[in-house]
Amino acid sequence: MNPPICSSCNRPITRALDLPYGWWEWSGKRYELRTASQGVDVAPWVHADCMNQLRDFHPADHTILA
């Protein structure tokens, strides 16, 4: 089974981050809050490679239980 493809960068989603509230990133002077959400309703999953939201993605939809 192959991983799904990110609609933002067209690369396989091999790591999805659970970031409903964003992350803090050092700007050179201070930490600034970043978010992948493009609207008010925050997408909980972010593609680790491009840090764009994965609105229709959930890891459980692509999990094979042993």
Buried (B, 14 or more C-beta within 10 A) or exposed (E): EEEBEBBBEEEEBEEBEEBEEBBEEEEEEEEEEEBBBEEEEBBBBBBEBBBBBBBEBEEEEEEEEE
